[in-house]
Amino acid sequence: MLLSENGGQEMEALILGIGNPILTDDGVGIEIARRLKGAIPGLKIEETNEAAVVLIDYVAGYDKLIIIDSIKTGQGRPGDLYKLSLEDLDKAAGPSSAHSMDVATAFEVGRSLGCKMPESVSIYAVEVRDNSCFSEGCTKEVAEKIPSIVERIIVEEKL
Amino acid sequence: MKKITIDPITRLEGHGKIEIFLDDQGGCERACLQVPELRGFESFCVGRPAEEMPRITTMICGVCPTAHHMASAKALDDLFKVDPPPAAKKIRELMYNAFQAEDHMLHFFFLGGPDFVVGPQAPSGERNILGVIARAGLEAGGKVIRMRKGMRNILRIIGGKPVMPSCALPGGVSKGISKDERKTILEAGEYSVEFCKFALGLFDDIVLKNKDYIDLVSGDVYSHRTYYMGMVDKNNKVNFYDGMIRVVDPGGKEFARFNGRDYLDHIAEHVEPWTYVRFSYLKKIGWQGFVDGEESGVFRVAPLARLNVSDGMATPLAQKAYQRMVSVLGGKPVHSTLAFHWARLVEALYASERVVELARDPEILSPDIVNRPSQTPKEGVGVIEAPRGTLIHHYQTDDRGILTRVNLIVATQNNAAAINMSVEKAAKSLIKDGKVPDGILNMIEMAFRAYDPCYACATHSLPGGMPLEVSIYGSDGKLKKSIKRG
């Protein structure tokens, strides 16, 4: 999918939904990615429940990356949406942890290996209530917010 | 009593924490590994058609979805009493070996390898893949990426996608392999063979030529005399996809050899009040606590265990690597926990050679890839050797094939008792006078990292992990000191 951005310059873009679709709210990133695809069929979407450096396999070669994942800060309300940058995650977690490798270190590793990593990265994280019970679909609080989150991402990212 | 908490564990796939309790003299009195629980999997499955399980179980875990997919497929074969055609078995085995090679290399280079390649005492900020690249060279990093990309492409060709595959059916697979696809698979397999040879060479140069590492591997701190369990073929060679389960005692003598369907006659589970993990043990020996030796039912699984229970590898290059490892480490069974890393490389080479063998097999192109089930289902068991050890799926259904009971025994559960023992032994050996510097903490973590443990780790919420945090509590229970790293 080529996205028009910055005065019409064409960018190869990927939307990556991360999470586990059978672990209640953990799957919210995947659900949002699917709805974005439903709203704009031409979008390039990938889904994964993998972590760590595997992300390089998905994102290398794209110019623009939009990640949608869940987050559990415990400080917001379920369904709250945060927009993060790679730098935000860098501050939150150092490179010696497996899961901190998810995004920030995956980029560092990818670049150090000479992979073409996306220049433009947007990370959307949805505050979750339950990510430890096996169940299809999100909790009511999170599910109710999904349509407005989809709309907001479309506007923010000019999809 | 002082309390030290390491939470979460660095480079462990999933979340967990090690708790170390110090005695009044500052030595380690007790240590244990705790993991959070993901709830309700069985109730999630009950009431669904059994044939949904290969799809559902891939979502339990983002680390070993292909292992769950295959164990589930084999359980359905058994449930519906249908034997897949030879080509279907070969396609499944090919895909599974591609997964095994890729997963083993991910662990060696990104998770476990930094302990060796960078060094156990190196600053924590350097003990990661970037540190490995700094030592082994940029070229090595590029090779890792290329090898894994090739293997994951095989998973995509056969399974539909590299994670959460959807190809296995009761009695076979949903899609065959075309000539063009075989060419791609063969190229990836051949590259992977060369890459595994390179990785073993790297292990030789960086680890085996370093006396300090050899002392660490062969020393008592990381050693346990346990039973071992793994799957073997009819020649007692390692097999990941199919065969009999073999158990050897701490002296290397065969203790049991059984069909996976009979696992309940051999494996029982022990429960402790401080953790959700159930500890597998050998039923015929019994649970004697977290101790090793012939009198204890504790056994180990995963790469080193598989090499210990087997008489070798079924492919030529891996067989040579196997013989060298056993010879250098003084014969079987090898009890050193850190030798899991070496065994992992030997297995990755075997898996890569097996991909090439199967891709060259003319039958792999056969369109005869599924036999339709015709019998009324009731009960089925499927066993596979996951990267992290023996994995068992057990389903019971009504006569419509609707699930009434689901039991999974996952690989890390089989290693759970030994992992706790290894953590405690390392902590007791290394912590003196209450001094717990960063390097020593990492050496304790090395004890469990060797097993490549994975605890239902499909939760991926951001930020995913916090920096390593060590909290030291005084005997009054109050926090005295907090150390953060990462």
Chai-1 contact restraints between the chains, C-beta under 6 A:
chainA,res_idxA,chainB,res_idxB,connection_type,confidence,min_distance_angstrom,max_distance_angstrom,comment,restraint_id
A,I18,B,H460,contact,1.0,0.0,6.0,A-B,restraint_1
A,G19,B,H460,contact,1.0,0.0,6.0,A-B,restraint_2
A,N20,B,M59,contact,1.0,0.0,6.0,A-B,restraint_3
A,N20,B,A458,contact,1.0,0.0,6.0,A-B,restraint_4
A,I22,B,M59,contact,1.0,0.0,6.0,A-B,restraint_5
A,L23,B,A458,contact,1.0,0.0,6.0,A-B,restraint_6
A,D26,B,T459,contact,1.0,0.0,6.0,A-B,restraint_7
A,T48,B,V163,contact,1.0,0.0,6.0,A-B,restraint_8
A,N49,B,G62,contact,1.0,0.0,6.0,A-B,restraint_9
A,N49,B,A458,contact,1.0,0.0,6.0,A-B,restraint_10
A,E50,B,G62,contact,1.0,0.0,6.0,A-B,restraint_11
A,E50,B,V163,contact,1.0,0.0,6.0,A-B,restraint_12
A,A51,B,G62,contact,1.0,0.0,6.0,A-B,restraint_13
A,A51,B,H460,contact,1.0,0.0,6.0,A-B,restraint_14
A,V53,B,F110,contact,1.0,0.0,6.0,A-B,restraint_15
A,D69,B,L462,contact,1.0,0.0,6.0,A-B,restraint_16
A,S70,B,S461,contact,1.0,0.0,6.0,A-B,restraint_17
A,I71,B,S461,contact,1.0,0.0,6.0,A-B,restraint_18
A,I71,B,L462,contact,1.0,0.0,6.0,A-B,restraint_19
A,K72,B,S461,contact,1.0,0.0,6.0,A-B,restraint_20
A,L89,B,P463,contact,1.0,0.0,6.0,A-B,restraint_21
A,A92,B,P463,contact,1.0,0.0,6.0,A-B,restraint_22
A,A93,B,P463,contact,1.0,0.0,6.0,A-B,restraint_23
A,A93,B,G465,contact,1.0,0.0,6.0,A-B,restraint_24
A,G94,B,P467,contact,1.0,0.0,6.0,A-B,restraint_25
A,G94,B,G486,contact,1.0,0.0,6.0,A-B,restraint_26
A,P95,B,N128,contact,1.0,0.0,6.0,A-B,restraint_27
A,S96,B,T10,contact,1.0,0.0,6.0,A-B,restraint_28
A,S96,B,S124,contact,1.0,0.0,6.0,A-B,restraint_29
A,S96,B,N128,contact,1.0,0.0,6.0,A-B,restraint_30
A,S96,B,G486,contact,1.0,0.0,6.0,A-B,restraint_31
A,S97,B,T10,contact,1.0,0.0,6.0,A-B,restraint_32
A,S97,B,G465,contact,1.0,0.0,6.0,A-B,restraint_33
A,S97,B,G486,contact,1.0,0.0,6.0,A-B,restraint_34
A,A98,B,R11,contact,1.0,0.0,6.0,A-B,restraint_35
A,A98,B,L12,contact,1.0,0.0,6.0,A-B,restraint_36
A,A98,B,E13,contact,1.0,0.0,6.0,A-B,restraint_37
A,H99,B,G464,contact,1.0,0.0,6.0,A-B,restraint_38
A,H99,B,G465,contact,1.0,0.0,6.0,A-B,restraint_39
A,S100,B,G465,contact,1.0,0.0,6.0,A-B,restraint_40
A,D102,B,G464,contact,1.0,0.0,6.0,A-B,restraint_41
A,V109,B,I129,contact,1.0,0.0,6.0,A-B,restraint_42
A,L113,B,G141,contact,1.0,0.0,6.0,A-B,restraint_43
A,L113,B,G142,contact,1.0,0.0,6.0,A-B,restraint_44
A,L113,B,I145,contact,1.0,0.0,6.0,A-B,restraint_45
A,A125,B,L462,contact,1.0,0.0,6.0,A-B,restraint_46
A,N131,B,T459,contact,1.0,0.0,6.0,A-B,restraint_47
A,N131,B,S461,contact,1.0,0.0,6.0,A-B,restraint_48
A,S132,B,L38,contact,1.0,0.0,6.0,A-B,restraint_49
A,C133,B,R39,contact,1.0,0.0,6.0,A-B,restraint_50
A,C133,B,G40,contact,1.0,0.0,6.0,A-B,restraint_51
A,F134,B,G40,contact,1.0,0.0,6.0,A-B,restraint_52
A,F134,B,F41,contact,1.0,0.0,6.0,A-B,restraint_53
A,F134,B,F44,contact,1.0,0.0,6.0,A-B,restraint_54
